Amino acid sequence: MKKFFSLIFYAISLLFYLLFLFPNFTYAESEEFTPFSSSSFYSLTRFFLDLKKDNSFEDLAEFKQRFFLETNYKPSEKFSILFSGKLDLNYFYGGFSRFQNFFDVHEAYFSFSGEIFSLSGGRKIVSWGICDGSPLDVVNRPDFRDGIFAEQKFLKTPGILLDLSLLFGSSSLQVVYEPFFTPPQFVDIKGDWAIMNWRSLYIAFEGDKSSDQLKPLLDGQFQPVVKKYPSLFSDLLKSFGLGFYFSSRMELLQLVFAAYTGFGFPLPFFDPVFSQEFARTPGTLEQKLDISAAEILEPASRGESFLKLEPKRYYMLGGGWSYDISGFLLKNDLAFFVSPLPDLNLNIKNFPLLSLAFDIEKEIIPNLISIAGTRTTINLSRDKIVFLERGIILPSISLRYEIYFGQSSLSLLPAFILDIPIESPKIRGNFFVFTSLFKPYDFLEISVGLFLLSGKRTSPFGFFKDNSSVLFSLKLYI
């Protein structure tokens, strides 16, 4: 603990020196500067229709209405304040018909900048890495309430961060400090993207959604999932996040280096009696995951919950590069992790992991860009990890084609991803998505999409294959 407080003291001392004592970090404001603010507001209406209703719990259709506001106020050349928030109104039909509404403050932070530095603090999102979906992009935890159907900007949960960036010509150094753990956003139960998904409940209660056992669970009288997040002040100090990100560009070559330690997505700690029985149960992992109602509800007789979610500390060290050669843009990020994860018996252990992202981008013809890539995670230990074992490879191909009609535009975006385990190189699951975005005016976007997920239940795509659907959305900027 003394080392931690010493680190904080030196960090604050360095920040004080940079902001107030180093002469090159300040400059005179222009007398002609006029304070101003800018805002954007949009309404997003989305319809999802399930392609196949696999059980009586699964939703058949979803209606989602979102209102999003972002405003940026700049009272001086050096200082600015950004605020954004969204209101979601969701209705689900066909499984357990229900209505949801919630308001989220998305980002809300201040920024203060000088000639060769910038400082920001508040609730914000920080993106690291060269590739999309980079293993270096670890500062913010995910927002999984909409699953993979979320808008890009809402795939992460903003954290309370202090962010200092220093500029050195074509290089920059970013230091990020998170004083305490910011929980991710996800659904525990009663949702297609929930941890206790409809398939588990369907198996557990034999498809009877009027079951006397199921009713208290869905009514919230019994919680099978409990979040064990840091709450006391001493816990908050122990759950801090701290890291740096260095980036440098030399003509066509870009290099980045990163290091970070923090708390990740909460880990599943199962009821001890269930874990012991799970370890003794014969069969494949997929067979063992067919959990019965008795196993879910039995801990309640002892005043326990079936599953506790608790965040644990992990460490990451990595880097990346990009290079443009003969019209091919090569991008690569590589990270080494020491991370706690569940083994095949659902016990939490520290595992050394190597995670890689590699993309090749090429403009085939004007306005048609192809991206071939892979995302790979390798388990460097002898022990096996649930859903991962030795490792996993996700090769992918995506295209983007834009067509222009005067001021209107049409974007076509197909993508295909495979799931191949390293220990048994056979296709275990796949995900195909096709979306088209028509923009007849600057203030209007119309989108149609098709999402197909398939595979074994031990595949990340197969686990959510009940969610294959078609999408229609209307986005209106005001």
C-alpha positions in Angstrom: 0.0 0.0 0.0 2.9 2.4 0.8 4.3 1.8 -2.7 0.9 2.7 -4.2 0.6 6.0 -2.3 4.2 6.8 -3.2 3.4 6.2 -6.9 0.4 8.5 -6.6 2.5 11.2 -4.9 5.1 11.1 -7.6 2.5 11.2 -10.4 0.8 14.3 -8.9 4.2 15.9 -8.4 5.1 15.3 -12.0 1.8 16.6 -13.3 2.2 19.8 -11.2 5.7 20.2 -12.7 4.5 19.7 -16.3 1.5 22.1 -16.0 2.9 24.9 -14.0 6.7 24.9 -13.9 7.7 23.8 -17.4 7.7 27.0 -19.5 7.1 25.5 -22.9 3.8 24.0 -21.8 1.9 27.3 -21.7 1.1 29.9 -24.3 -0.8 33.1 -24.4 -4.4 32.9 -25.4 -5.6 34.9 -28.4 -7.4 38.1 -27.5 -9.8 37.4 -30.5 -11.0 34.1 -29.2 -14.7 33.9 -28.7 -16.2 31.1 -26.5 -18.5 28.7 -28.4 -20.4 25.5 -28.1 -21.4 22.8 -30.6 -24.0 20.1 -30.2 -25.3 17.1 -32.1 -28.5 15.2 -31.5 -30.0 12.2 -33.2 -32.9 9.7 -33.0 -32.2 6.1 -33.9 -35.1 3.7 -34.4 -34.2 0.0 -34.8 -36.3 -3.2 -35.5 -34.8 -6.7 -35.1 -36.7 -9.7 -36.3 -35.4 -13.2 -35.3 -35.0 -15.5 -38.2 -35.8 -18.6 -36.2 -37.5 -18.9 -32.8 -35.6 -21.9 -31.2 -37.4 -22.0 -27.9 -40.3 -20.5 -26.0 -38.0 -18.1 -24.0 -36.3 -16.4 -27.0 -37.5 -13.0 -28.2 -39.1 -13.0 -31.6 -38.9 -9.3 -32.3 -37.2 -6.2 -30.7 -38.1 -2.6 -31.1 -35.4 -0.1 -29.9 -35.6 3.6 -29.8 -32.5 5.7 -28.9 -32.0 9.5 -28.4 -28.4 10.6 -28.2 -27.1 14.1 -27.4 -23.5 15.3 -27.4 -22.4 18.9 -26.7 -18.9 20.4 -26.5 -18.4 23.8 -24.8 -15.1 25.6 -25.3 -14.8 28.8 -23.1 -11.2 29.4 -24.1 -8.5 28.2 -26.5 -7.1 25.8 -23.9 -10.1 24.5 -22.1 -13.2 22.5 -23.2 -16.0 20.4 -21.7 -17.7 17.5 -23.4 -20.9 15.9 -22.4 -22.9 13.1 -24.1 -25.8 11.0 -22.9 -28.4 8.6 -24.3 -32.0 7.5 -23.6 -33.0 4.0 -24.6 -36.6 2.8 -24.9 -36.7 -1.0 -25.7 -39.6 -3.4 -26.2 -39.2 -7.1 -26.6 -41.9 -9.4 -28.0 -42.3 -13.1 -28.4 -40.4 -14.6 -25.4 -41.2 -12.8 -22.2 -42.7 -9.6 -23.6 -41.2 -6.7 -21.6 -40.3 -3.0 -21.8 -37.0 -1.4 -20.7 -36.0 2.2 -20.4 -32.8 3.6 -19.1 -30.7 6.8 -19.4 -26.9 6.7 -19.5 -24.4 9.5 -19.2 -22.0 8.4 -21.8 -19.0 10.6 -21.7 -18.6 13.7 -19.5 -15.1 15.1 -19.2 -12.9 18.3 -19.3 -9.9 18.9 -21.5 -7.0 21.3 -21.0 -4.3 21.6 -23.6 -1.0 23.4 -24.2 1.4 23.5 -27.0 2.9 20.0 -26.3 0.5 18.5 -23.9 -3.2 17.8 -23.2 -4.9 16.8 -19.9 -8.4 15.5 -19.6 -10.4 14.0 -16.8 -13.8 12.6 -16.2 -16.0 9.9 -17.6 -14.5 9.0 -21.0 -13.5 6.3 -23.5 -9.8 5.8 -24.5 -8.9 3.7 -27.6 -5.5 2.0 -28.0 -4.1 0.0 -30.8 -3.7 0.1 -34.6 -6.2 -2.6 -35.5 -9.9 -2.6 -34.8 -10.6 -5.0 -32.0 -6.9 -4.6 -30.9 -5.7 -6.6 -27.9 -4.0 -3.4 -26.8 -7.4 -1.7 -26.4 -8.0 -2.6 -22.7 -8.6 0.6 -20.8 -12.4 0.5 -21.0 -14.6 -2.5 -20.2 -17.3 -3.6 -22.7 -20.9 -2.6 -22.9 -22.6 -5.9 -24.0 -26.3 -5.0 -23.5 -26.8 -4.9 -27.3 -24.4 -7.7 -28.0 -22.6 -7.4 -31.3 -25.5 -5.3 -32.7 -24.4 -2.2 -30.7 -23.3 1.0 -32.4 -19.6 1.2 -32.6 -19.3 4.1 -30.1 -21.4 2.1 -27.5 -19.3 -1.1 -27.5 -17.4 0.2 -24.5 -18.3 1.4 -21.0 -16.8 4.9 -20.3 -14.6 4.9 -17.2 -13.6 7.6 -14.7 -10.2 8.5 -16.1 -7.3 11.0 -15.8 -5.6 11.2 -19.2 -2.3 13.0 -19.8 -0.8 13.1 -23.3 2.6 14.6 -24.2 3.6 15.5 -27.8 7.1 15.2 -29.2 7.1 16.1 -32.9 5.6 13.0 -34.6 5.5 11.0 -31.4 3.2 11.0 -28.4 3.0 9.5 -24.9 -0.3 9.0 -23.2 -0.6 8.1 -19.5 -4.0 6.9 -18.2 -5.0 6.5 -14.6 -8.3 5.1 -13.4 -8.7 5.6 -9.6 -11.3 2.8 -9.2 -13.1 0.0 -11.1 -15.8 1.0 -13.5 -18.2 -1.9 -14.0 -19.0 -3.1 -17.5 -22.6 -3.0 -18.8 -24.3 -6.3 -19.5 -27.5 -8.2 -18.9 -27.6 -11.0 -16.2 -30.8 -12.7 -17.1 -34.0 -12.2 -19.1 -32.3 -11.2 -22.4 -31.0 -12.7 -25.6 -27.5 -11.5 -24.7 -27.7 -12.4 -21.0 -25.1 -14.4 -19.1 -27.9 -16.9 -18.2 -29.2 -17.0 -21.7 -32.5 -18.5 -22.9 -30.9 -21.7 -24.0 -29.7 -22.5 -20.5 -33.2 -21.7 -19.0 -34.9 -23.7 -21.7 -32.8 -26.8 -20.8 -33.1 -26.2 -17.1 -36.9 -25.8 -17.0 -37.7 -28.1 -20.0 -39.2 -25.2 -22.0 -42.0 -24.5 -19.4 -41.9 -20.7 -19.0 -44.9 -20.9 -16.6 -42.9 -23.2 -14.3 -43.4 -22.6 -10.6 -39.6 -22.8 -10.2 -38.9 -20.4 -13.1 -41.4 -17.7 -12.0 -39.5 -16.6 -8.8 -36.3 -16.5 -10.8 -37.7 -14.3 -13.5 -39.6 -12.1 -11.0 -36.3 -11.3 -9.3 -37.2 -13.2 -6.0 -34.1 -15.3 -6.5 -30.9 -14.0 -8.1 -28.7 -16.7 -9.7 -26.1 -14.0 -10.6 -24.6 -11.7 -8.0 -22.0 -9.0 -8.8 -19.3 -8.8 -6.2 -17.8 -5.4 -7.1 -15.3 -3.3 -5.0 -17.3 -1.2 -2.6 -15.2 -0.1 0.4 -12.7 2.7 0.0 -9.7 0.3 0.6 -11.1 -1.9 -2.1 -11.4 1.0 -4.5 -7.7 1.9 -4.0 -6.8 -1.7 -4.8 -8.8 -1.8 -8.0 -7.1 1.1 -9.8 -6.0 1.0 -13.4 -2.7 2.5 -14.7 -1.0 2.4 -18.1 0.9 4.2 -20.8 0.6 4.2 -24.6 3.5 5.5 -26.9 3.0 6.2 -30.6 5.5 7.3 -33.2 5.2 7.8 -36.9 8.0 7.8 -39.5 6.7 8.4 -43.0 4.8 5.2 -43.9 5.7 3.4 -40.7 3.8 3.7 -37.4 5.0 2.1 -34.1 3.1 1.8 -30.8 4.0 0.4 -27.4 1.6 -0.1 -24.5 1.5 -1.4 -20.9 -1.4 -1.6 -18.6 -2.7 -3.1 -15.3 -6.3 -3.0 -14.1 -9.4 -5.0 -13.4 -11.1 -6.6 -16.3 -14.5 -8.1 -17.0 -15.9 -9.7 -13.8 -15.0 -13.4 -13.5 -17.5 -16.2 -12.8 -17.1 -17.8 -9.4 -19.6 -20.7 -9.2 -21.2 -22.2 -6.2 -18.6 -24.6 -4.6 -20.9 -27.6 -4.6 -21.7 -27.1 -8.3 -18.0 -26.7 -9.1 -17.1 -29.9 -7.4 -19.9 -31.8 -9.1 -19.0 -30.2 -12.5 -15.4 -31.4 -12.2 -16.6 -35.0 -11.5 -19.2 -35.0 -14.4 -18.2 -37.0 -17.4 -18.6 -35.9 -21.0 -17.5 -33.0 -23.2 -17.5 -29.4 -22.1 -20.6 -28.7 -24.2 -22.5 -31.6 -22.6 -21.4 -30.5 -19.1 -22.7 -27.0 -19.7 -26.3 -28.3 -20.1 -27.2 -27.1 -16.6 -30.3 -28.3 -14.8 -32.9 -26.3 -12.9 -31.9 -28.1 -9.7 -28.3 -26.9 -10.1 -29.4 -23.3 -10.6 -31.9 -23.2 -7.7 -30.2 -25.5 -5.2 -27.8 -22.9 -3.8 -30.8 -20.8 -2.8 -31.7 -23.4 -0.1 -28.3 -22.5 1.5 -28.7 -18.8 1.1 -26.2 -18.6 -1.8 -26.3 -17.7 -5.4 -25.4 -19.9 -8.3 -22.9 -17.5 -9.8 -20.8 -14.6 -8.4 -19.1 -12.2 -10.7 -15.9 -10.6 -9.3 -13.3 -8.5 -11.1 -9.6 -9.5 -10.7 -6.4 -7.7 -11.7 -4.5 -8.6 -14.9 -1.3 -7.2 -16.6 -0.7 -6.4 -20.3 2.4 -5.5 -22.2 2.4 -5.1 -26.0 3.0 -3.1 -29.1 2.0 -2.8 -32.8 3.0 -1.4 -36.1 1.5 -0.4 -39.5 3.1 0.0 -42.9 1.9 1.0 -46.3 3.6 -1.0 -49.0 2.5 -0.9 -52.7 -1.1 0.0 -51.8 -1.4 -2.7 -49.1 -1.8 -1.3 -45.6 -0.4 -3.9 -43.1 -1.5 -3.5 -39.5 -0.4 -5.7 -36.5 -1.0 -5.5 -32.7 0.5 -8.0 -30.3 0.0 -8.2 -26.5 1.2 -10.5 -23.7 -1.3 -10.9 -20.8 -1.1 -12.4 -17.3 -4.8 -12.8 -16.7 -7.1 -14.7 -14.4 -9.5 -17.0 -16.3 -11.6 -20.1 -15.6 -10.1 -23.5 -16.3 -12.0 -26.5 -17.6 -13.3 -27.2 -14.1 -14.5 -23.6 -13.8 -11.8 -22.7 -11.2 -10.1 -19.3 -11.6 -6.4 -19.4 -12.3 -3.8 -17.0 -13.7 -2.9 -17.8 -17.3 -0.2 -16.4 -19.6 -1.8 -15.5 -22.9 -0.5 -14.2 -26.2 -3.0 -12.2 -28.2 -2.6 -11.0 -31.8 -4.5 -8.9 -34.4 -3.3 -8.7 -38.0 -5.0 -6.9 -40.9 -4.3 -6.4 -44.6 -6.2 -3.5 -46.2 -6.4 -2.9 -49.9 -8.5 -0.7 -52.1 -9.3 -3.1 -55.0 -11.2 -0.6 -57.1 -12.1 3.0 -56.3 -14.4 3.1 -53.2 -14.1 -0.7 -52.6 -11.9 -1.6 -49.7 -11.1 -5.2 -48.7 -9.8 -6.1 -45.2 -8.4 -9.6 -44.6 -7.4 -10.3 -41.0 -7.2 -12.6 -38.1 -7.6 -12.4 -34.3 -5.6 -15.1 -32.4 -5.3 -15.8 -28.7 -2.8 -18.5 -27.5 -2.7 -20.1 -24.1 1.0 -20.4 -23.1 0.4 -22.6 -20.1 -0.2 -26.4 -19.9 -3.5 -26.0 -18.1 -6.5 -25.6 -20.3 -9.0 -22.7 -20.3 -12.7 -23.0 -20.7 -13.8 -22.1 -24.3 -10.1 -21.5 -25.2 -7.9 -24.6 -24.2 -4.7 -24.1 -26.3 -6.0 -21.2 -28.3 -8.4 -19.8 -30.8 -8.1 -18.3 -34.3 -10.7 -16.0 -35.8 -9.8 -15.4 -39.5 -12.1 -12.8 -41.2 -12.8 -11.0 -44.4 -14.7 -7.8 -44.7 -15.5 -5.4 -47.6 -16.7 -1.8 -47.8 -18.1 -0.4 -51.0 -19.5 3.1 -51.3 -21.6 4.3 -54.2 -22.4 8.0 -54.7 -25.5 9.6 -56.3 -24.8 13.3 -56.2 -25.2 14.2 -52.5 -26.6 10.7 -51.7 -24.5 7.7 -50.8 -25.0 3.9 -50.4 -22.5 1.8 -48.3 -22.4 -2.0 -48.5 -20.6 -3.7 -45.7 -20.4 -7.6 -45.7 -18.1 -9.4 -43.2 -17.5 -13.1 -42.5 -15.6 -14.5 -39.4 -14.7 -18.1 -38.6 -14.0 -19.6 -35.2 -11.2 -22.3 -35.3 -9.8 -23.8 -32.1 -6.0 -24.4 -32.3 -6.1 -27.8 -30.5 -8.6 -29.1 -33.1 -8.4 -27.1 -36.3 -11.9 -27.5 -37.5 -14.5 -24.8 -38.0 -16.4 -24.6 -34.7 -18.6 -21.6 -35.5 -19.0 -18.6 -37.8 -20.6 -15.2 -38.0 -21.8 -13.5 -41.2 -23.1 -9.9 -41.3 -24.3 -7.8 -44.2 -25.4 -4.2 -43.7 -26.3 -1.5 -46.2 -26.4 2.1 -45.3 -28.3 4.6 -47.5 -27.7 8.3 -46.8 -30.1 10.3 -49.0 -29.4 13.5 -47.0 -26.9 14.6 -44.4 -29.5 14.4 -41.7 -30.9 10.9 -42.6 -29.5 7.4 -42.6 -31.4 4.2 -43.5 -29.9 0.8 -42.8 -30.8 -2.8 -43.5 -28.8 -5.7 -42.1 -28.6 -9.5 -41.9 -26.9 -11.2 -38.9 -26.2 -15.0 -39.0 -24.5 -16.7 -36.1 -24.0 -20.5 -36.0 -21.8 -23.2 -34.5 -21.3 -25.3 -31.4 -22.3 -24.0 -28.0 -18.7 -23.8 -27.0 -18.1 -21.3 -29.8 -18.6 -17.6 -29.0 -20.8 -17.5 -32.2 -22.6 -20.7 -31.5 -23.4 -19.7 -27.9 -25.5 -16.8 -29.3 -26.7 -18.4 -32.5 -30.4 -17.9 -31.3 -29.9 -14.2 -32.1 -29.6 -14.5 -35.9 -31.8 -11.8 -37.2 -32.6 -9.1 -39.8 -32.4 -5.4 -38.9 -34.0 -2.2 -40.1 -33.0 1.1 -38.7 -33.7 4.8 -39.2 -31.3 7.5 -37.9 -32.3 11.1 -38.0 -30.0 13.9 -37.1 -31.6 17.0 -35.7 
